[in-house]
Amino acid sequence: MSEKLNQLKQILGEISDLNHAASVLGWDEQVNMPPGGSEARGQQLATLGKIVQEKFTSNEVGMLLEDLKKEYSDPQTDDGAMIRVASRDYEKAKLVPPSFVAEQAIVASKAFEAWVEAKSKSDFSIFKPHLEKVVELVKKYISFFPSADHPYDILLDDFEPGMKTAEVREIFGNLRPKQVELIKAIASAKQVKADFLHKKYNEKKMWDFSEKIISKFGYDFSRGRQDKAPHPFETSFSVNDVRITNRFEEASPIATIFSAMHESGHAMYEQGINPAYERTPLANGTSLAVHESQSRMWENLVGRSLPFCEHFFPELKKAFPSQLDGVTAKSFYKGINKVEPSLIRVNADEATYNLHIMLRLEIEIGLVDGSIVVKDLPEIWNAKMKDYLGIVPPNDAKGVLQDVHWSGGMIGYFSTYALGNIVSAQLWEAINKDIHDLEEQIRKGEFDQLLGWLREKIHVHGHKYDPQDLVQKATGSRIDSAAYVRYLTKKYSGIYGL
């Protein structure tokens, strides 16, 4: 290893340590911290963020990267990929003042606490001034960068490197009419029964059952844990400390299981990254769409499949005999896949889920280009819910306040959920070509080969490859919605007899 590469890795390792320390503070803020600590926590995160920005955008890092780009020009090597990713991140970070990073951290911390209170009281007015500040800072962030085809491109690129707003709109434009057509066909069919979903379930039993499932999937609890938070999420402090959070909802108690499966999909990705990438820019998922492909795969393509239900349902029925009296594995499978326009994105069925995402994408683009202002969001949200799904939220908590993302300034994020659905189906077709008896393995509760395939094709590479290149390598195609349409059509034709 050259002396300059060693120097760079030392600096990048320290930056990684600082970022992970900030992540620990962020995790604690949502899991343990009392509400009164928000101001101090915001300042702590601001300080760390400013130090990271100053350290990463130093002239020393810039000169090292410039010299090393010539020496390590092969992007197929680990060091070449690390230099490429670090250079890309450096060029972007160099444009953003450290003072701005600090300000954004303070605003986000206050906005999160305001969001928690606003949601609990179902009162958007509590969150409104904070979100206005968040949006103002997002626009300021965009102003640091050279003009793009669309200002939203700059935000999208932070979460999905190389993806353009026009590309996302085209993918969604092709997908939406097909999903709407499927939803209309289902609406004319006989509806499945799902009363058991909304009965009262013991919270601890449901929590324990969720952990049993994800442990069997392959989530390593010796390198992870599951805690309670207002909104489920996954966070990584190293490949050996990858945590998830979950919640229990009285109105949708079984959602705890699916949230655990979803977040464990994210976590198993992070736990599977090549340990040699630790403390480098390669030690995380390549993009949020690829990350979401993992979480949506385990939650839906595995967790909502008939073979999965045939294996796990008998155990669930033993745990909840009265709630599931008269329910069979087949009727449970149909019930958890019931298609019905719903208010809450994270609890939405697969057929309607992407419509929730498309709605948010339109709103975010409007916030960025100025055609939508924050004060009008509840009204706009409700109008778009009626347009997209035919239902109107009864209050702010079940409408515009349901997601945590905007409080943290994560505007540009939502489209990756739908892109993740698409990628998950592409991967699923490739997996089934390589593992011919996958359904039978799932029916037996065996997930080693499935996780092994994902480890080899996706997880171990971390951020070595750009998302489109990684999807191409794993499936033979760039991100394309055809496989997802085939998956949905086959699944729901079987459930609803279309």
ROVEXPA-89772 format. One record per residue (C-alpha): residue in three letters; x, y, z. Coordinates in steps of 0.001 Angstrom, whole numbers, plus 500000, padded with zeros to 6 digits. Example, Ala and Ser with C-alpha at 12.3 -4.5 7.8 and 13.67 -1.06 7.14 Angstrom:
ala512300495500507800ser513670498940507140
***
This chain:
met500000500000500000ser501410503406499047glu502106505945501761lys499534508343500293leu496830505666500212asn497615504818503810gln497301508510504737leu493958508803502981lys492582505660504621gln493617506978508021ile491714510243507480leu488685508502505964gly488672506068508895glu488531508929511380ile485719510559509386ser483849507246509434asp484286507055513220leu482879510560513647asn479928509819511367his479142506651513281ala479362508547516574ala476776510958515156ser474653507964514133val474740506656517710leu473479510049518905gly470769509999516226trp469692506483517211asp469572507460520875glu467549510565520038gln464769508421518580val464985505499521021asn465999506732524482met466454510493524733pro463912512502526756pro462201515270524748gly463961517920526785gly467315516883525392ser466583517911521813glu468331521280521884ala471561519906523342arg471437516897521028gly471027519152518033gln474115521100519068gln476122517897519593leu475172516635516136ala475945520058514670thr479423520031516175leu480190516550514876gly478755517385511451lys480875520521511195ile484051518679512225val483375515945509659gln482742518479506906glu485896520442507677lys488005517302507943phe486685515724504751thr486864518866502597ser490396519768503682asn493024520525501065glu494990517526502324val492179515141501369gly491727516890498034met495420516596497109leu495599512957498207leu492566512058496096glu493930513920493086asp497242512070493259leu495704508675494011lys493158508854491167lys496042508461488722glu497673505630490642tyr494479503665491369ser492476504183488195asp490994500662487884pro487427500908489302gln487200497107489539thr489739497007492359asp488705497762495934asp491143500645496247gly490174502035492847ala486487501909493804met487196503550497160ile489074506397495460arg486224506843492959val483504506962495645ala485558509177497977ser486368511572495106arg482721511824494139asp481698512490497746tyr484539514986498165glu483575517015495081lys480024517315496394ala480981517989500016lys483486520666498986leu480575522775497730val478746522733501085pro480015525044503874pro480639523381507270ser478512526094508900phe475567524966506793val476025521339507877ala475979522457511520glu472877524611510999gln471060521778509253ala471769519383512134ile470328521815514692val467226522468512584ala466689518736511972ser466941517861515658lys464343520478516610ala462157519482513661phe462174515835514749glu460929516670518243ala458288518986516753trp457203516207514371val456832513734517266glu454646516200519170ala452666517235516093lys451953513649515150ser450908512690518687lys448483515644518713ser447595515341515024asp448322519036514580phe450351520084511534ser450632523664512793ile453156522500515432phe455442521082512734lys454806523764510088pro457429526391511099his460074523699511491leu459306522149508113glu459417525591506517lys462947525986507864val463875522481506647val462617523264503130glu464394526628503163leu467661524846503986val467053522210501306lys466700524970498719lys469842526616500068tyr471657523273499764ile470604523007496110ser471985526521495498phe475503525326496373phe475609523089493303pro475857523831489570ser472494523970487790ala471011520579486958asp468333519541484472his465961519797487434pro466832521110490935tyr465432517899492409asp468221515995490600ile470697517338493173leu468720515889496072leu467951512601494345asp471631512074493573asp472438512064497314phe470286508969497783glu470419507366494331pro473750508279492697gly473419509087489010met469625508890488896lys467748511812487347thr464277513158488096ala463305512584484464glu464313508906484729val462241508386487878arg459258510106486297glu459579507902483225ile459797504700485290phe456812505768487408gly454923506956484325asn455240503493482791leu454375501740486039arg451442503770487309pro448839502887484611lys449674499181484977gln449244499315488737val446023501306488418glu444710498740485925leu445536495914488346ile443887497732491260lys440718498261489197ala440607494565488290ile440992493611491949ala438275496076492970ser435779494229490746ala436676490840492280lys435366489300495498gln437223490835498443val439219488600500771lys438564488509504509ala441096490030506861asp439234490761510101phe441909488919512075leu444419491661511223his442670494184513451lys441940492164516561lys443773492778519830tyr447152491061520082asn449582490933522990glu452374493384522223lys455242491439523829lys454226488188522139met454069489944518773trp457431491599519391asp459043488289520364phe457562486549517341ser458952489234515049glu462434488665516483lys462115484912516045ile461328485369512349ile464147487759511539ser466620485666513508lys465669482735511286phe466090484944508217gly469701485518509242tyr469689488816511136asp472547488369513593phe471442489544517042ser475017489208518324arg475729492159515993gly472337493860516261arg469254494615518339gln465635495747517959asp464312498713519947lys461159500832519975ala460958504155518121pro458184506413516766his459044505307513207pro460865502055512295phe464379502434510893glu467758500710510556thr471078502269511447ser474623500989511211phe477598501899513413ser479853499196511892val479357495850510164asn479337494408513679asp476764496809515151val473699497155512929arg470492498029514767ile466821498228513894thr463815499842515525asn460140498928515385arg456806499971516827phe453521498383517891glu450252499829516633glu446994498829518311ala445097499312515043ser447565497213512996pro449278494863515451ile450589492392512866ala452402495281511154thr455078494812513837ile456103491559512143phe456351493120508705ser458232496154509992ala460762493825511603met461161491887508362his461564495146506424glu464183496650508707ser466043493348509049gly466391493336505250his468243496641505512ala470269495359508442met471328492073506843tyr472634494078503892glu474845496129506220gln475911493067508221gly476955491352504980ile479304494050503669asn482924492995503213pro484584493603506625ala487675494847504771tyr485646497924503787glu485155498951507427arg485946502652508033thr485998503432504292pro483376504968501953leu482640501459500632ala481244500279503981asn477587500987503260gly474912500096500716thr475421501442497222ser472120503332497114leu468756503555498810ala466947501823495928val469225498810496283his468849499050500068glu465065499130499729ser465197496144497373gln466536494161500315ser463986495343502857arg461027495021500467met462184491564499367trp462261490136502879glu459053491912503878asn457003491126500771leu458452488579498374val459405486362501298gly457218487499504210arg453953487846502307ser454424484676500235leu452289481555500589pro455264479259501350phe456318481587504168cys452798481557505622glu452632477781505371his455764477539507496phe455234480248510113phe451450480468510449pro451025477333512615glu453435478852515171leu451668482206515034lys448316480485515575lys449689478704518638ala450741482074520046phe447372483698519246pro444758480907519149ser441690483062519851gln442590485837517403leu443290483328514617asp440503480869515356gly439151479534512060val441969481119510045thr444074478826507830ala447533479429506379lys445893480073502989ser443327482533504353phe446051484229506405tyr448119484595503217lys445192486156501401gly444389488428504326ile447878489884504694asn447851490558500940lys444417492177500872val444332495049498390glu442516498057499726pro443404501747499464ser444785502725502861leu445976505842504634ile449361504743505996arg452224504116503578val454159501611505701asn451034499451506102ala449951499672502446asp449539496530500353glu451924495871497484ala449438496792494759thr448826500305496107tyr452129501035497881asn453852502700494945leu450970505166494592his451848506454498078ile455402507006496836met454367508748493622leu452227511134495663arg455187512038497862leu457478512475494873glu455087515009493329ile454884516923496613glu458647516966497101ile459249518212493569gly456655520915494207leu458334521973497460val461664522234495660asp460470524135492584gly458221526423494640ser454894525341493172ile453911523985496615val454347525848499903val454510524211503309lys451402525867504764asp449237524225502083leu450605520716502596pro447704519186504575glu445210520321501948ile447418519238499035trp448187515908500694asn444500515139501193ala443629516140497626lys446356513905496200met445296510998498436lys441800511302497002asp443179511501493464tyr445611508601493818leu443790506280496224gly440224507523496470ile440384508142500226val440913511221502404pro442804511158505732pro440582512056508708asn443408513942510424asp447012515117510033ala448523512157511914lys447143509737509350gly447926512141506537val450750514584506057leu452433513843509419gln452755510074509061asp456388509948507863val459471511066509791his461690511742506748trp461002515437506127ser461860516363509705gly465425515224509013gly465655517072505711met465471513829503733ile463761515322500699gly464709513375497588tyr464422510045499412phe460926508683498807ser461213507561495186thr463834505023496270tyr461108502998498035ala459299502358494757leu462571501855492886gly463449499314495580asn460232497401494883ile461185497259491224val464737496070491899ser463510493461494401ala461420491769491691gln464325491839489223leu466562490192491824trp463835487685492712glu463626486436489119ala467419486044489035ile467429484239492391asn464776481768491266lys466840480899488194asp469776480024490441ile467853478432493338his465303476177491659asp463597474983494856leu463456478366496594glu459736478125497368glu460203474714498991gln463101476033501061ile460959478926502317arg458148476464503059lys460602474603505314gly461784477828506950glu465227477555505345phe466764480873504268asp470489480136504157gln470736479786500361leu468636482898499741leu470725484993502146gly473888483442500704trp472896484520497166leu472222488058498348arg475480488120500281glu477454487093497177lys475650489201494564ile474732492323496567his475781492654500192val479503491900500126his480145494597497514gly478979497461499753his479382500656497730lys482028499232495373tyr479683499425492370asp477192502126491413pro473558501001491732gln472749500548488053asp475996498617487531leu475298496367490528val471749495612489354gln473088494905485862lys475710492505487259ala473169490665489424thr470227490495486996gly471550491214483497ser469435494362483248arg469379497929484481ile466496499041486731asp463316498128484853ser459727497710486096ala458754494741483873ala459663492082486457tyr457720493910489155val454592494081486970arg454914490336486259tyr455281489613489965leu452250491673491015thr450049490350488223lys450847486706488966lys450462487102492712tyr447173488974492745ser445658486987489889gly446066483968492143ile444662485652495251tyr441703487321493567gly441076484868490706leu441623487486488009
***
